[in-house]
């Protein structure tokens, strides 16, 4: 292996001989296609003067543990594990909207109110079942007293107790129906006590978070399948990337990732891959990867663009300093040491830069 030469001083320039890199014959300058090989060598050959020798550093390619870095486009998304989509429990008309886009809400907070004929029917059924249960309970209690006084027989008491069980079951079913429609336990107790029909029922948040989507307005008729609000806990977010399918085999869970957010002045974040999709997107021919990032300061907003640099597994590879590479005629070249003071510029095929080195 012949030596590497590094020029130091004010002229920052590296020349080296790369044994093991794919080298070739010197390339002719533009317009010299008719030159012979020897002429090309003369053109690309340099001889150092003794006074210049101290500005040169001689070295050899080295084996280093390096890892490929895969750059993929990405975007910020809400963590779907903390995402809640809220809709109506009944077909009806929105009579009030309490939550706005960007509001922070707690669990149980009232987002909107809805009025519905179905709600009225369910309340009437509850009141009817509650009244019948009360009468049946009193009848069963009197039956016990009458049986003790030998006024009625045991069969009559059993009939009254059977009716009480049926009415209690109907009351329980009516209560469950109202709870499904969004009536709270306190409102249910108040309905049973006073018998006042509720004109509307509240649509509430099931988890705390930030309202990131609102698709409802006063007067709008909605049904249970409609998504009215989306609530997300943005204290942590996903950064999702799209890896080309030909590079997907290089990506694994727990790989190191550097994330840059252009909208925040290329803020650098560190994370690890937490998920790699098992399928390829047929439209983009990419595989989705995901990492989880802390967002306590709320700087990261869903839909922000990002760049992801995924670090692969380290492997030993032959490398040369990146500064030793000379670009000439749109190709990579290096200087080969011919002897102590003679050097020849030759083209080479090198891999992409990793850190400050180029792979041979």
C-alpha atoms as one frame of an Amber mdcrd trajectory, in Angstrom:
protein
   0.000   0.000   0.000   1.494   3.330  -1.010   1.281   6.364   1.296  -1.298
   9.142   1.672  -0.313  12.759   1.403  -2.075  15.619   3.224  -1.304  19.242
   2.390  -1.568  21.449   5.489  -1.268  25.164   6.124  -3.239  27.909   4.489
  -4.007  25.695   1.490  -6.428  23.156   2.943  -6.059  20.290   0.504  -5.652
  16.542   0.989  -3.921  14.193  -1.429  -3.626  10.492  -0.844  -3.139   7.135
  -2.412  -6.137   4.868  -1.923  -5.236   1.209  -2.000  -8.423  -0.808  -2.098
 -10.571   1.965  -3.601 -11.687   1.572  -7.191  -9.188   3.694  -9.096  -8.792
   4.314 -12.799  -6.644   6.084 -15.341  -6.333   9.872 -15.112  -9.089  11.654
 -16.975  -8.247  14.196 -19.656  -9.220  17.821 -19.128 -12.054  19.309 -21.132
 -11.099  19.679 -24.805  -8.127  17.245 -24.647  -9.810  14.101 -25.856  -7.000
  13.463 -28.347  -4.257  13.331 -25.693  -2.482  10.037 -25.117  -2.373   8.192
 -21.795   1.166   9.352 -21.092   0.188  12.937 -21.815  -2.747  12.596 -19.362
  -0.383  11.305 -16.704   1.932  14.224 -17.239  -0.956  16.663 -16.995  -2.255
  15.150 -13.739   1.147  14.468 -12.212   2.695  16.873  -9.722   6.160  17.085
  -8.195   6.651  18.650  -4.789   9.475  21.021  -4.065  11.425  20.275  -0.878
  10.086  23.421   0.787   6.495  22.218   0.147   7.002  18.746   1.608   6.283
  19.910   5.161   2.797  20.934   4.023   1.945  17.384   3.044   0.784  14.571
   5.289   1.221  11.010   4.081  -1.189   8.275   5.130  -3.121   5.151   4.146
  -6.808   4.212   4.015  -8.041   2.843   7.351 -10.720   0.443   8.543 -13.346
   2.155  10.667 -16.600   1.098  12.343 -19.130   3.214  10.476 -22.870   3.011
   9.971 -24.965   3.999   7.003 -27.334   6.917   7.561 -30.650   6.819   5.767
 -32.343  10.172   5.166 -36.120  10.063   4.769 -38.840  12.746   4.685 -41.116
  12.853   7.694 -43.936  14.705   9.376 -45.247  15.326  12.874 -48.470  13.566
  13.858 -50.522  13.340  17.027 -49.898  10.221  19.099 -52.872   8.058  18.175
 -52.545   6.164  21.467 -53.728   9.341  23.196 -56.142  10.422  20.457 -59.887
  10.552  21.205 -62.578  11.128  18.587 -65.848  12.328  20.116 -69.274  12.014
  18.499 -72.923  12.158  19.482 -74.611   9.189  21.147 -77.968   9.957  19.587
 -79.437  11.444  16.423 -80.372  15.042  17.142 -79.709  18.744  16.681 -76.802
  20.614  18.269 -78.155  23.387  20.517 -74.884  24.585  22.065 -71.124  24.328
  21.380 -68.801  24.922  24.321 -65.368  23.803  23.022 -63.337  25.660  20.421
 -60.333  24.621  18.372 -57.189  24.668  20.504 -59.001  24.528  23.858 -57.476
  22.384  26.591 -60.193  20.240  28.135 -60.318  17.819  31.047 -62.024  14.460
  31.238 -65.783  14.957  31.519 -65.735  18.516  30.147 -68.863  19.498  28.217
 -68.012  19.999  24.555 -71.524  20.553  23.191 -75.218  19.918  23.915 -77.667
  18.015  21.737 -81.473  17.827  21.695 -83.184  14.715  20.361 -86.687  13.152
  20.175 -85.036   9.822  20.933 -83.741  11.287  24.181 -87.254  12.387  25.150
 -88.702   8.937  24.404 -85.979   7.262  26.442 -86.704   9.544  29.422 -90.446
   8.796  29.228 -89.689   5.071  29.147 -87.481   5.501  32.210 -90.142   7.431
  34.126 -92.758   4.822  33.225 -90.532   1.960  34.346 -89.594   3.813  37.513
 -93.257   4.448  38.402 -94.244   0.832  37.718 -91.318  -0.413  39.798 -92.359
   1.787  42.728 -95.981   0.519  42.572 -94.856  -3.110  42.222 -92.525  -2.724
  45.204 -95.331  -1.381  47.373 -97.657  -4.162  46.193 -95.057  -6.769  47.129
 -94.578  -5.211  50.568 -98.363  -5.222  51.199 -98.463  -8.808  49.979 -96.066
  -9.845  52.729 -98.262  -8.130  55.321-101.450  -9.692  53.933 -99.836 -13.131
  53.851 -98.884 -12.761  57.526-102.504 -11.794  58.265-103.672 -14.829  56.275
-105.632 -12.608  53.867-103.944 -13.812  50.648-102.199 -17.007  49.719 -98.566
 -17.607  48.842 -99.323 -17.761  45.097-100.557 -14.147  45.092 -97.377 -13.004
  46.855 -95.216 -14.817  44.315 -97.132 -13.136  41.471 -96.530  -9.691  42.974
 -92.807 -10.405  43.518 -92.496 -11.678  39.942 -94.014  -8.450  38.621 -91.564
  -6.467  40.745 -88.601  -8.326  39.198 -89.884  -7.625  35.682 -90.360  -3.903
  36.351 -86.923  -3.652  37.982 -85.383  -5.202  34.869 -87.241  -2.708  32.667
 -86.036   0.164  34.878 -82.452  -1.062  34.662 -82.679  -1.296  30.868 -84.187
   2.209  30.656 -81.389   3.569  32.889 -78.708   1.950  30.729 -80.283   3.408
  27.613 -80.161   6.924  29.039 -76.528   6.476  30.089 -75.701   5.395  26.532
 -77.336   8.584  25.297 -75.052  10.621  27.555 -77.227  11.249  30.618 -75.053
  11.372  33.741 -75.839   9.463  36.931 -76.655  12.680  38.807 -79.051  13.769
  36.051 -80.626  10.306  36.110 -81.219  10.491  39.849 -82.686  13.974  39.472
 -84.989  12.687  36.713 -86.220   9.848  38.929 -86.739  12.192  41.873 -88.412
  15.169  40.197 -89.574  13.770  36.844 -88.381  16.796  34.861 -87.626  15.888
  31.243 -84.152  17.009  30.133 -84.378  19.187  26.990 -80.848  18.232  25.902
 -77.909  16.068  26.816 -74.195  16.929  26.983 -71.470  15.605  24.678 -68.436
  15.244  26.953 -64.707  14.572  26.614 -63.632  11.106  27.695 -59.954  12.124
  28.166 -58.043  15.316  28.841 -56.173  16.950  25.999 -56.299  19.638  23.316
 -59.133  20.008  20.815 -57.291  19.643  17.487 -60.380  19.190  15.317 -63.961
  20.498  15.475 -66.597  19.663  12.881 -69.828  20.881  14.460 -71.910  24.056
  14.671 -75.083  25.120  16.463 -78.186  23.922  14.601 -76.379  21.075  12.861
 -78.184  17.722  12.778 -75.775  14.935  13.732 -75.822  11.174  14.128 -73.643
   8.766  16.126 -71.368   7.991  13.160 -70.364  11.675  12.802 -66.967  12.711
  14.215 -67.590  16.033  15.947 -64.403  16.615  17.958 -60.883  15.185  18.038
 -58.921  15.517  21.268 -55.217  14.715  21.580 -52.657  14.770  24.363 -49.817
  16.679  22.663 -47.289  16.244  25.474 -45.765  13.618  23.180 -46.097  13.283
  19.412 -45.171  10.896  16.628 -42.664  11.728  13.930 -43.544   9.512  10.980
 -41.227   8.860   8.038 -41.616   7.165   4.650 -38.719   4.839   3.850 -38.338
   3.752   0.186 -39.185   0.075  -0.131 -35.699  -0.804  -1.413 -34.197   0.572
   1.827 -36.813  -0.835   4.206 -34.696  -3.889   5.081 -32.121  -1.533   6.656
 -34.597  -0.195   9.223 -35.286  -1.936  12.518 -37.083  -1.102  15.765 -34.825
   0.668  18.317 -32.513   2.154  15.666 -31.131   5.596  16.487 -32.821   8.542
  14.723 -31.950  12.217  14.415 -34.894  14.454  13.574 -34.734  17.980  12.176
 -37.771  20.281  12.066 -37.263  23.007   9.394 -40.162  25.108  10.723 -38.367
  25.459  14.074 -35.025  26.464  12.597 -33.798  22.910  12.080 -34.251  21.984
  15.737 -32.474  18.670  16.347 -34.283  15.912  18.223 -33.002  12.481  19.196
 -35.157   9.360  19.256 -35.462   5.700  18.382 -37.632   3.840  15.916 -40.619
   2.422  17.808 -42.538   0.969  14.855 -41.853  -0.273  11.323 -44.870  -1.051
   9.145 -45.274  -4.569   7.765 -46.810  -3.346   4.519 -45.774  -1.091   1.632
 -47.862   1.909   0.632 -48.847   0.992  -2.956 -49.153   4.659  -3.995 -45.784
   5.916  -2.751 -43.889   2.579  -2.637 -42.675   3.424   0.854 -42.736   1.777
   4.280 -43.925   3.853   7.220 -41.666   4.138  10.279 -42.468   5.949  13.493
 -40.704   7.416  16.494 -42.108   8.927  19.707 -40.862  12.395  20.717 -41.395
  14.351  23.925 -43.304  17.601  23.331 -43.779  19.147  26.762 -43.071  22.636
  25.383 -45.707  22.156  22.645 -43.289  23.356  19.938 -44.093  20.440  17.660
 -47.380  20.810  15.816 -49.174  18.004  13.964 -48.548  18.187  10.184 -45.163
  19.933  10.549 -42.582  18.653   8.061 -39.466  16.890   9.318 -36.274  15.206
   8.128 -35.278  11.895   9.677 -31.735  10.501   9.673 -31.852   6.827  10.612
 -28.531   5.338  11.712 -27.919   1.755  10.611 -25.811  -1.032  12.135 -22.084
  -0.265  12.375 -19.759  -2.269  10.130 -16.026  -2.172   9.446 -15.310  -0.449
   6.151 -12.271   0.928   4.368 -12.389   4.737   4.343 -10.421   7.821   3.386
 -10.744  11.400   4.689 -13.420  13.380   2.881 -10.991  16.260   2.366  -8.738
  13.998   0.307 -11.261  13.848  -2.509 -10.892  16.186  -5.475 -13.843  16.838
  -7.780 -12.722  17.091 -11.407 -14.885  16.716 -14.518 -17.832  15.823 -12.281
 -15.961  12.806 -10.843 -14.161  11.991  -7.592 -10.336  11.912  -7.770  -7.459
  11.370  -5.351  -3.695  11.859  -5.634  -1.637   8.647  -5.675   1.884   8.804
  -4.263   4.293   7.617  -6.978   7.424   8.177  -4.883   8.555  10.625  -2.208
   7.801  13.759  -4.208   5.713  12.652  -7.206   1.894  12.302  -7.095  -0.685
  11.387  -9.713  -4.376  12.442  -9.763  -6.615   9.482 -10.632 -10.419   8.982
 -10.645 -11.989   6.702  -8.012 -15.432   5.366  -7.192 -16.341   6.249  -3.602
 -19.381   5.836  -1.430 -21.335   8.641   0.225 -19.774  10.692   2.995 -20.281
   9.407   6.534 -19.152  11.995   9.031 -15.842  13.275   7.625 -14.830  10.158
   5.684 -15.705   8.557   2.357 -16.131   4.813   1.926 -13.971   3.033  -0.619
